[in-house]
Amino acid sequence: MLPRRRFLQVAAATSAAVAVSPLASSTAARAATGEITDLGPASVASPLGNGVFVGDVLYVGSRGLSPNVVGAYDLASDEIVAHYEIPTGIGIWAMCASGTDVYVATHVRSDLYRIDTLTGRVTKVGEYPDHYIWTMAAAPDGTIYMGCSEPGRVWEYDPATGTSRDLGQPVPGEAYVRSIEADDRYVYCGIGTHAHLVAIDRATGESRDLLPAEVASRDWVASMSISDTHVAGGLNSLAELLVLRKDDPADHHVVKATAPGEKYTVAVLIHDGSVYFAGRPTGTFYRYHLDTGVLDVLGVPYFEAATYRILAHKGKIYGVQDSAVFVYDPQTGDIEYRSLVQRGLRAAPEQPMSVHGDGRRVYVGGKGGADIHDLATGAVTRLGVPGEPKTLVTVRDLTYLGVYTQAALYAHRAGEPEATLLLRAGNQQDRPRDLAYDEKTKLIVMPTQPEPGHENGALTLYSVEDGTHVTFRPIVERQTVYAVTTRRGVAYLATQTQEGLGLPPVTTTARLAAFDLTSRRLLWQAEPVPGASGITGLAGTPHALYGITRSGLLFEYDLDRKAVTRTLQVSARGGDLVLAGRTAYTGDLDAVYAIDLVRWRASALATGLAGDWFGGEPKLALDPSHDALYSIRGRNLIRIAI
């Protein structure tokens, strides 16, 4: 069997094969300004979000593909025997089974589908106004319950009548119902971003919070399982397991995952007198014995992989991870790892999250890693990373990747099969927003957004010379630094008003700030555009900063006068901003624009892109030669000659 990471590389390279010529330097030199070269699918993957058994078949749902699919993994033949296309939504987080039917819920948009596993028919049976359907469970009578976000709401779907009922918000004001289970009498709801565990009476609608006072300060009840007698919930962000009796919630236990650095309890299953659960970021698999209170560390199926669902089937325990499943045998203690891609699971172009060129190759970040496009040969390889590369920068022979979650920084040397973990920012940080390198201080600067529901973004400084790092939080009070550029020992920061997701902004205007990388202090702050909620791109010259707001307004900030001197509406939506001489470049979802900084005029360089970026956040990369830009058209990587 191929090792998991090597297999993902093979799968990506095979699926990404396209009929494009290698991009030799002579061809690049002849390209006319604005000429587009299609380099094929930007990032090819098969990330999973959930799974459920019907009989001896494990049905697994994908995220980020178009269309998303449910793959049917037959245990008897040890292969994927069918794919069921789910035509709407950008991913599948929620699945459950009711009889021989599999129910699948999507997000953005939020729709409910039924897969009749006997006939293979896929039917859309519901649609909902909420942003995400995160979680779903079937009660013993077949009624389906869904937990949503924005707001944190519960929906009920009755398969017998085909009707849906809004059960409202278990905790008004909270944004997420992140886990859900149901028995004959109650619907149990795990809430975030401030943790609650609410039981809703299915008949009366009355509810009560079961969460013990000692864990009331936690962020989430992010995963859940129930039995006839117990409820078990995974608590974030201290990697705890809460176990309580249904008939006496005061009889409860809080169990701490023991792996060093563990923060999240991401999947839970009560089975045969034990609670099985998985932790993150380590990927450790645990078992807690209900009768003795003993906690066992069973192993690490795959280092740092996220487990999305734990299931029991015929005496074995199955964990759905990324594009694979692990199988634990309680009798022998053995853990087997099975790549579902190797067994036929569909890999397809996903929504890219980042793009970066080092001059010889282009990295495109996605779920679980990055596709690396060799510009000379056209070959594509997959770099597996446990998380999502959100931003990249190359310093000499190393490319650094800012990875979600855990606000992690990795380093990759071209040609090597794996990236090396350098640090996690800690400080309740989650999502790297940008990376920049300062030659004077030899520091990489990584701004990060806090975890959902938390205040104050941070700034992490990593020394490429001695490998040390330090994190400052807050850096700009009650905001998140979204973009950064450096010059001669100063990091210039551009912010957004949004802190952790689900937490309403408390400030009204995005800021510019200057941070001295030697003295480690904030030099000044300014609000360049009144009312702007975010500055998405930032670039600088010795005397000016250029930024673009979330609404596509470009501004010039004079560093000598400490004032905005010019503004220009470039597009309807802001993205990255890069600088080549006296021309700046930016892009929205449909076009890339060139901005003459002398004449202060913008023109469309490439149009009709319909870039299908993850989260609708357009990215843009400048080749070190300043001869080309890299972006996407649809879900394909493109080179735009400049």
NORRAUR-V215057 format. One record per backbone hydrogen bond with DSSP energy under -1.0 kcal/mol. CO is the residue of the C=O (numbers start at 1). NH is the residue of the N-H. If there is no record, write none. Layout:
co=CO nh=NH
co=CO nh=NH
//
This chain:
co=3 nh=7
co=4 nh=8
co=5 nh=9
co=6 nh=10
co=7 nh=11
co=8 nh=12
co=9 nh=13
co=10 nh=14
co=11 nh=15
co=12 nh=16
co=14 nh=17
co=18 nh=20
co=22 nh=24
co=24 nh=28
co=25 nh=29
co=26 nh=30
co=32 nh=35
co=35 nh=641
co=37 nh=639
co=40 nh=637
co=43 nh=350
co=45 nh=348
co=47 nh=63
co=50 nh=61
co=52 nh=59
co=54 nh=57
co=56 nh=75
co=57 nh=54
co=58 nh=73
co=59 nh=52
co=60 nh=71
co=61 nh=49
co=62 nh=92
co=68 nh=86
co=69 nh=62
co=70 nh=84
co=71 nh=60
co=72 nh=81
co=73 nh=58
co=74 nh=78
co=74 nh=79
co=79 nh=74
co=82 nh=72
co=84 nh=70
co=86 nh=68
co=90 nh=64
co=91 nh=107
co=94 nh=105
co=96 nh=103
co=98 nh=101
co=100 nh=117
co=101 nh=98
co=102 nh=115
co=103 nh=96
co=104 nh=113
co=105 nh=94
co=107 nh=90
co=110 nh=128
co=111 nh=106
co=112 nh=125
co=112 nh=126
co=113 nh=104
co=114 nh=123
co=115 nh=102
co=116 nh=120
co=121 nh=116
co=123 nh=114
co=126 nh=112
co=131 nh=108
co=132 nh=149
co=135 nh=147
co=137 nh=145
co=139 nh=142
co=143 nh=139
co=144 nh=157
co=145 nh=137
co=146 nh=155
co=147 nh=134
co=147 nh=135
co=148 nh=177
co=151 nh=153
co=153 nh=148
co=154 nh=167
co=155 nh=146
co=156 nh=165
co=157 nh=144
co=158 nh=162
co=163 nh=158
co=165 nh=156
co=168 nh=154
co=171 nh=174
co=174 nh=152
co=175 nh=150
co=176 nh=192
co=179 nh=190
co=181 nh=188
co=185 nh=202
co=186 nh=183
co=187 nh=200
co=188 nh=181
co=189 nh=198
co=190 nh=178
co=190 nh=179
co=191 nh=221
co=192 nh=176
co=196 nh=191
co=197 nh=210
co=198 nh=189
co=199 nh=208
co=200 nh=187
co=201 nh=205
co=206 nh=201
co=208 nh=199
co=212 nh=215
co=213 nh=216
co=215 nh=218
co=218 nh=195
co=220 nh=236
co=223 nh=234
co=225 nh=232
co=229 nh=246
co=230 nh=227
co=231 nh=244
co=232 nh=225
co=233 nh=242
co=234 nh=222
co=235 nh=240
co=236 nh=219
co=236 nh=220
co=239 nh=257
co=240 nh=235
co=241 nh=255
co=242 nh=233
co=243 nh=253
co=244 nh=231
co=248 nh=251
co=250 nh=252
co=251 nh=245
co=253 nh=243
co=255 nh=241
co=259 nh=262
co=263 nh=239
co=264 nh=280
co=267 nh=278
co=269 nh=276
co=271 nh=274
co=273 nh=290
co=274 nh=271
co=275 nh=288
co=276 nh=269
co=277 nh=286
co=278 nh=266
co=280 nh=263
co=280 nh=264
co=282 nh=304
co=284 nh=279
co=285 nh=298
co=285 nh=299
co=286 nh=277
co=287 nh=296
co=288 nh=275
co=289 nh=293
co=294 nh=289
co=296 nh=287
co=299 nh=285
co=302 nh=305
co=309 nh=320
co=311 nh=318
co=313 nh=316
co=316 nh=313
co=317 nh=328
co=318 nh=311
co=319 nh=326
co=320 nh=308
co=321 nh=324
co=323 nh=340
co=324 nh=321
co=325 nh=338
co=326 nh=319
co=327 nh=336
co=328 nh=317
co=329 nh=333
co=334 nh=329
co=336 nh=327
co=338 nh=325
co=340 nh=345
co=341 nh=344
co=343 nh=80
co=348 nh=45
co=352 nh=614
co=354 nh=365
co=356 nh=363
co=360 nh=375
co=361 nh=358
co=362 nh=373
co=363 nh=356
co=364 nh=371
co=365 nh=353
co=365 nh=354
co=366 nh=369
co=368 nh=385
co=369 nh=366
co=370 nh=383
co=371 nh=364
co=372 nh=381
co=373 nh=362
co=374 nh=378
co=375 nh=23
co=379 nh=374
co=381 nh=372
co=383 nh=370
co=385 nh=387
co=387 nh=368
co=388 nh=404
co=391 nh=402
co=393 nh=400
co=395 nh=398
co=398 nh=395
co=399 nh=412
co=400 nh=393
co=401 nh=410
co=402 nh=390
co=402 nh=391
co=403 nh=408
co=404 nh=388
co=407 nh=425
co=408 nh=403
co=409 nh=422
co=409 nh=423
co=410 nh=401
co=411 nh=420
co=412 nh=399
co=413 nh=416
co=420 nh=411
co=423 nh=409
co=426 nh=429
co=428 nh=451
co=430 nh=407
co=431 nh=449
co=436 nh=445
co=438 nh=442
co=438 nh=443
co=442 nh=464
co=443 nh=438
co=444 nh=462
co=445 nh=436
co=446 nh=460
co=447 nh=433
co=448 nh=458
co=449 nh=430
co=449 nh=431
co=451 nh=454
co=454 nh=500
co=458 nh=448
co=459 nh=472
co=460 nh=446
co=461 nh=470
co=462 nh=444
co=463 nh=467
co=468 nh=463
co=470 nh=461
co=472 nh=459
co=476 nh=479
co=479 nh=457
co=480 nh=496
co=483 nh=494
co=485 nh=492
co=487 nh=490
co=489 nh=517
co=490 nh=487
co=491 nh=515
co=492 nh=485
co=493 nh=513
co=494 nh=482
co=494 nh=483
co=495 nh=535
co=496 nh=480
co=500 nh=503
co=501 nh=453
co=511 nh=495
co=512 nh=526
co=513 nh=493
co=514 nh=523
co=515 nh=491
co=516 nh=520
co=521 nh=516
co=524 nh=514
co=526 nh=512
co=529 nh=532
co=532 nh=510
co=533 nh=497
co=534 nh=550
co=537 nh=548
co=539 nh=546
co=543 nh=559
co=544 nh=541
co=545 nh=557
co=546 nh=539
co=547 nh=555
co=548 nh=536
co=548 nh=537
co=549 nh=552
co=550 nh=574
co=552 nh=570
co=552 nh=571
co=553 nh=549
co=554 nh=568
co=555 nh=547
co=556 nh=565
co=557 nh=545
co=558 nh=562
co=558 nh=563
co=563 nh=558
co=566 nh=556
co=568 nh=554
co=578 nh=585
co=580 nh=583
co=582 nh=597
co=583 nh=580
co=584 nh=595
co=585 nh=578
co=586 nh=593
co=589 nh=611
co=590 nh=609
co=591 nh=588
co=592 nh=605
co=592 nh=606
co=593 nh=586
co=594 nh=603
co=595 nh=584
co=596 nh=600
co=596 nh=601
co=601 nh=596
co=603 nh=594
co=606 nh=592
co=609 nh=634
co=611 nh=613
co=613 nh=616
co=614 nh=617
co=621 nh=630
co=623 nh=626
co=627 nh=642
co=628 nh=623
co=629 nh=640
co=630 nh=621
co=631 nh=638
co=633 nh=636
co=634 nh=612
co=635 nh=42
co=636 nh=633
co=637 nh=39
co=638 nh=631
co=639 nh=37
co=640 nh=629
co=641 nh=34
//
